[in-house]
Amino acid sequence: LDLLREKDFLKLPKPLVSTVGADETVMLMELLTGYDHWEKLGRAEDGWIFPTCSELEKRVNFAQPKQNRILDKLEKMGVLLIKRRKDFGRLRPKRRAIKINEEAIKNIFMWNKE
């Protein structure tokens, strides 16, 4: 059981799973809990993170097409703000800037309480 250390797991809040979906919640929780990781790599500022597709694949085991579907869905739901390379001059190809819309997350939890 020592192999099952807490740092190796993501906790999935039920309100998010029921509202946005399981895969989407996994991605959100990785983005939330991984902020310190991206910051240490110099890839986070002002709430924005700058992960590559290959880095996200290593962390959540979703290939690029699935990542794109999940991130697009979360953006359409208003849970994420995403800037593409053209919108964020300093980004290299295949990198996007992602920011979690904290107000949208709070609203999900408030809606599920009622």
N, C-alpha and C positions, 0 to 999 in steps of 0.2 A: 503493500500500500504506500510505501514511501515514494514510489514512482508517480503516485497521483497527487503531486503537489499542487497547491492552489494556483501558482503562477502559470501552470500549464493548461488552465481551463478558462473558458469564458462563461460567465453567468448570463443566462438569457432571461430577461424580464418577460413574464407572461403577457403583460399588456402590449408590449412591442410585438411579440410573436403573433398574437391574435390580430393585431392591426396591420402590420406591414409584412408579415411572413417570417418563417424560420431562417431561411438563407439571408434575407435582408437584415434580420436582427443579428445574425452572426457577423455580417459585415459592419453594421453599426457599432456593435460592441468592440470589435477589433479596432475600428477607427477611434472610438472613445478611449479605450484602455491603452491603445498604442501611441497616444499623443507624445508621451515621454520618450518613447523609442524614436519617433520621427524627429523630435526636438534634439536628442543627442546626436543624431546624424546631420543636424543642421537643415532639416527639411520640415520645419514647422515655425510659423510666426503668426501672431495675431489671430490664433484660432484656426488658421489654415494649415493643412498638411499637404505634402508633396510626394506621395508614394508612387513608385513605378508599378506597372502591372506585374512584373516578375516578383517584386517584393511582396505585394499583396497576395500573389499566388502562394508564395512560401508560407505566409502567415495564416491564410484562411483556406488554402487548398481549392480555390476556385480559379479555373482557367480564365484567360482574358475575355472570351465571349460571354461567359457567365458573369464575370465582374461587371462588364459593360451593361448587361441586362439589369443586374441588381442596382447598380449605381444610377442608371437612367430611371428606374422605377422609383427609387428613393428621392431623386431630384424632382420628378413629376409630382410626387406626393408632398413636396415641400420640406422634406426632412433633411435633405442635403442641399448645399449650395456648391455648384461645381463650375470652375473656370477652366476652360480648355487652353491649350498652348497659345492660341491666337489672342486670348483675353489676358494672358499673364506673361508678359514679355520674357521673363527670365527662365521660363520652363524649357527643358529639353524635350525633344520628341518623345511621345508615348508617356508623357507625364501630365498629370492634371492636378489642379489645386482643389482640395475638398475641405469644406467646412460644415460642421453639423449645426443645423438650425435648432438651437436649444429651445426656443419658444415652441416649435412644432412638437418636440419631444415632450415638453411639459404638458402641452395640450392633449397629447395621446394619453398620458397618465391621468389627467383630470377627466377626460371623456370616459375612461375605463372605470373611474371611481363612481360615476353616477349610475 
